[in-house]
Amino acid sequence: MAIGTEELTKVFDDGTVAVDQVSLVAGSGEFLVLLGPTGCGKSTILRLVAGLEAPTSGHVRIDDRVVDDVPSRERRLAMVFQDYALYPHLTVAQNIGFPLKVRHEPPTDVSTRVGEVAEQLGITGLLRKLPGALSGGERQRVAMARAIVRQPQGFLLDEPLSNLDAGLRAELRSDVAALARRLGVTTLYVTHDQTEAMTMADRVAVLRRGVLQQVGPPSEVYNDPATLFVAAFLGTPRTRLLEGAVYADGDRVVIDLGSQVVELPGDHPVRERHTDRVTVALRADALSPAPAGHAGPTLSGTVRQVENLGHEALVHVDTGALPTSTEQSRLELPGPRAAALMREAPRPAAARTEYGFYPAYDPELPGEPPPVGEVVVRMPAAGLPRRDEPLRLAVDPDRLLLFDRAGARIRLPAAGKAGQRQV
């Protein structure tokens, strides 16, 4: 079964546009994850596909059939909710078998199917218990079993693991994905957790404010983000976004960050963007401590925080640059820690370099100050720098992501050969 949407739109009575002309297709047996922040419309899409909401415009298709007017119970889709939705007065066996009971199937058939599904999910020993006696993970397995027992053509999973602790989520996400693939059932899975999306999905669909941003295999969406939002949303630790401008000065090509410049190879194709303002997206895997004598692109800064994770550390480095505005990046305003760092490390607001680039932020304007121009680098846990120490970072030019002022990816011709280089 293929499950798809065709320019699907949902506008609520108060004028909120929850889903805005989303076209998606989950192929037969595919595990498609809808990923995005709270309020981006992913759960609404699931409810529209399930028939629990009526679209304002557009269509829902199952295989080649438009099912907008088909009742929910006839779509052969099973939905699993975040809150499990188990009947507290029924045993586990009765909860699992409930969909078969309302279809008036013979009790012996119900008992057989319940036993088979319970064995698949490893919950045979729980069949006589009430939901109140179960852990969160056990309740979620029961909810999955109740969906499977109906033998649906598609699963619709609405953040089914979000109420569980981190360890149990890690265990169950592999179980859920493996189960869906073993059954060969087309699955739409909603989550705001990028780890779930990257580890479970065949393809990921990233949404923002009801608009589909990008669809593709997890590695493609991560390594080749189409928009600034996708680059900012994917990445642990969070991708840092800095304001910059491109200058081609003779044999030099630099990205001016206001406080310093990042010098790129002279034939780097970004020279075609001379004087353009850009947003530089830097993930931790684009940076590394610069060894002595390193001749490639670098950033310099001051260590502001060291998070020792045991096997590695995340080192936060203040570069003195200014981040892309929260309006453009759609990231939240700085929290208490970032605000404290700003107070501890004031910088001249008119910071500039030899190229004369002034960051867009004007300190005289009212409102919140910008967050710290901080980047994060992974380092081995041994021999870590200390807070307030200077640190020089090597920048991998092939992992440098650049976006224009509208937030669209800058794609440039390859240097010295035919083809496309994506920057």
SVG drawing of the C-alpha trace seen along z (x, -y; Angstrom):
<svg xmlns="http://www.w3.org/2000/svg" viewBox="-20 -53 74 74">
<polyline fill="none" stroke="black" stroke-width="0.4" points="0.0,0.0 1.2,-3.5 0.0,-6.4 0.2,-9.9 -1.0,-13.4 -1.6,-15.8 -1.3,-19.5 -2.9,-18.8 -4.0,-21.9 -5.6,-22.3 -6.8,-25.7 -8.5,-25.7 -11.5,-27.9 -9.3,-30.5 -7.3,-31.0 -4.3,-28.9 -2.7,-27.2 -1.6,-23.9 -0.7,-22.2 0.2,-24.1 0.0,-22.3 2.0,-19.3 2.6,-16.6 4.2,-13.4 4.1,-9.7 5.2,-6.8 5.8,-3.8 4.6,-0.4 6.4,1.0 8.3,-2.3 9.1,-3.8 8.6,-7.5 9.3,-9.9 7.6,-13.3 10.1,-15.4 9.8,-19.0 9.3,-21.1 6.1,-21.3 3.4,-23.0 4.8,-22.3 1.8,-20.3 3.1,-16.8 0.5,-15.4 -2.2,-17.2 -1.0,-15.4 -1.3,-12.1 -4.9,-12.9 -5.8,-13.9 -4.4,-10.7 -6.3,-8.7 -9.6,-10.5 -9.9,-12.0 -9.7,-15.5 -11.2,-16.8 -8.8,-18.6 -9.5,-22.2 -8.2,-21.4 -6.0,-18.8 -6.3,-15.1 -5.3,-12.0 -4.6,-8.9 -4.2,-5.3 -2.6,-3.6 -4.2,-5.3 -7.5,-6.0 -8.6,-9.3 -10.0,-8.6 -11.1,-12.0 -14.7,-10.8 -13.9,-7.3 -14.6,-6.9 -11.6,-6.4 -12.6,-2.8 -12.6,-1.8 -9.1,-3.0 -7.4,0.0 -4.9,-2.2 -3.9,-1.7 -2.9,-4.7 -0.8,-4.6 -0.9,-7.7 1.6,-9.3 -0.6,-8.6 -1.2,-4.9 -5.0,-5.4 -5.5,-2.0 -8.7,-1.2 -7.8,-1.2 -10.5,1.3 -9.6,3.9 -6.7,6.4 -3.9,6.3 -5.4,9.2 -8.8,7.4 -7.2,4.2 -5.3,5.9 -8.3,7.8 -10.8,4.9 -10.6,4.0 -11.5,7.6 -14.3,7.8 -16.0,4.7 -15.8,6.4 -17.7,9.4 -15.0,11.9 -15.3,15.3 -13.8,15.4 -11.5,18.3 -10.0,16.3 -9.6,13.2 -7.8,15.3 -5.5,16.9 -4.6,13.6 -4.0,11.8 -1.6,14.6 0.3,14.5 0.8,10.7 1.7,10.8 4.4,13.3 5.7,11.1 6.1,8.2 7.3,10.2 4.4,9.3 2.8,12.7 3.4,12.6 1.4,9.3 -1.9,10.5 -3.8,10.8 -2.6,7.4 -4.3,4.1 -2.6,1.1 -2.1,-0.6 0.3,2.2 2.5,1.7 5.6,-0.5 5.6,-3.1 7.5,-0.8 5.1,2.1 2.1,-0.1 3.6,-1.2 4.1,2.4 0.5,3.1 -0.6,0.1 1.5,1.4 0.0,4.9 -3.5,3.5 -2.6,1.8 -1.0,4.9 -3.8,7.3 -6.1,5.5 -3.7,6.5 -3.7,3.0 -2.3,1.9 -0.6,-1.1 0.7,-2.3 0.3,-5.9 2.5,-6.5 2.1,-9.8 5.2,-10.4 4.7,-7.0 8.0,-7.1 8.0,-10.6 6.7,-9.8 9.5,-7.3 12.8,-7.8 15.9,-8.1 17.2,-4.5 13.8,-2.9 13.3,-5.1 16.6,-3.9 15.6,-0.3 12.1,-0.6 12.9,-2.7 14.9,0.1 12.1,2.6 9.4,0.5 11.3,-0.1 12.3,3.6 8.7,4.7 7.2,2.5 9.8,3.7 9.3,7.4 5.5,7.0 6.1,5.0 3.6,2.4 3.8,-1.2 4.5,-3.5 4.1,-7.2 5.9,-8.1 5.7,-11.5 8.5,-12.8 10.3,-16.0 13.4,-13.9 16.0,-14.0 17.8,-10.9 14.6,-8.9 14.2,-10.2 17.8,-9.5 18.0,-6.0 14.5,-4.7 13.6,-6.2 13.9,-5.0 13.2,-8.7 12.7,-11.8 10.3,-14.6 11.2,-17.8 8.3,-20.3 8.3,-23.9 5.1,-25.8 3.0,-23.4 5.4,-23.7 7.4,-20.7 11.1,-21.8 12.8,-18.7 12.3,-14.9 15.0,-12.3 17.1,-9.6 18.4,-10.6 22.0,-10.9 21.0,-13.1 18.9,-15.4 21.6,-15.8 24.6,-16.2 22.8,-18.2 20.2,-20.5 18.1,-22.5 17.2,-25.3 18.7,-27.1 16.0,-25.7 16.9,-22.1 20.5,-22.7 19.7,-24.4 17.2,-21.7 19.4,-18.7 22.7,-18.3 23.8,-17.3 25.0,-19.5 22.9,-22.2 24.2,-23.7 25.6,-27.2 24.6,-29.9 26.8,-32.9 26.4,-36.1 29.0,-36.7 29.9,-38.2 31.9,-36.8 34.9,-38.8 37.1,-37.8 40.3,-39.8 42.8,-38.9 43.9,-35.4 42.1,-35.4 38.6,-34.3 37.3,-35.0 34.1,-34.8 34.1,-37.8 32.4,-37.2 32.9,-40.7 35.3,-39.8 37.6,-37.7 37.7,-36.1 37.7,-32.5 40.1,-32.2 39.1,-29.6 41.2,-28.1 41.7,-30.7 39.8,-28.7 36.8,-28.1 33.6,-28.7 32.1,-30.9 34.2,-33.7 31.3,-34.0 29.3,-35.4 31.6,-38.4 30.1,-40.9 27.0,-38.8 25.8,-38.5 25.5,-34.8 24.7,-32.7 27.4,-30.2 26.1,-27.0 28.8,-25.2 28.2,-21.8 30.7,-20.2 31.9,-17.8 33.1,-20.7 35.5,-21.8 38.6,-20.3 41.5,-21.7 44.0,-23.2 47.4,-21.5 50.6,-23.7 51.4,-24.9 47.9,-24.3 47.6,-26.2 43.9,-25.7 40.9,-27.7 40.7,-28.5 38.6,-30.2 39.9,-31.6 38.1,-32.1 37.9,-31.7 36.7,-28.6 33.5,-29.4 32.4,-25.9 33.7,-22.3 31.1,-19.5 33.0,-16.3 30.8,-13.4 33.4,-10.7 34.2,-9.3 34.5,-12.8 33.9,-16.4 32.0,-19.2 34.0,-22.4 32.0,-25.7 34.1,-28.4 33.1,-32.1 34.3,-33.4 33.2,-37.0 31.0,-36.7 27.3,-37.4 24.7,-34.7 22.0,-34.9 19.0,-36.6 16.4,-34.5 13.8,-35.7 15.8,-34.2 17.0,-31.0 13.7,-30.5 15.7,-29.4 14.7,-30.4 16.0,-33.5 19.1,-32.7 18.4,-31.0 19.9,-31.9 23.3,-30.4 23.7,-32.2 22.5,-35.5 25.1,-35.1 27.9,-34.5 26.9,-37.7 27.2,-39.7 30.6,-38.1 32.0,-38.7 30.8,-42.1 32.1,-42.9 32.1,-46.1 28.9,-46.0 30.5,-47.6 33.1,-44.9 34.6,-44.9 37.6,-43.6 39.8,-44.9 37.0,-44.3 34.6,-46.6 31.8,-44.1 29.4,-45.3 27.2,-42.7 23.5,-43.5 22.8,-43.8 22.5,-47.3 23.1,-47.6 21.2,-50.9 18.0,-49.2 15.6,-48.1 15.0,-44.5 17.0,-41.4 20.8,-41.4 22.0,-38.7 23.1,-35.3 26.8,-34.6 28.6,-33.8 29.6,-30.4 30.6,-27.3 31.0,-23.8 33.8,-21.3 34.2,-17.7 37.4,-16.8 38.9,-13.7 38.3,-13.7 42.0,-13.7 43.9,-17.0 41.0,-19.3 41.4,-23.1 40.2,-25.2 37.6,-27.9 38.8,-31.3 41.8,-29.7 42.3,-30.7 41.6,-28.0 42.3,-27.9 40.0,-25.6 40.5,-24.1 37.5,-24.5 36.7,-21.8 35.7,-23.7 33.8,-20.7 31.5,-20.7 30.9,-24.4 27.2,-25.1 26.3,-28.5 22.8,-30.0 21.6,-33.3 19.7,-35.9 16.4,-34.2 17.6,-31.0 18.0,-29.0 21.1,-26.9 23.9,-28.4 24.8,-25.9 27.9,-26.6 29.8,-25.2 32.6,-22.7 36.0,-24.2 38.1,-23.2 35.8,-20.5 32.3,-20.0 29.5,-19.2 28.0,-20.8 29.6,-21.6 27.2,-22.1 28.3,-24.6"/>
</svg>
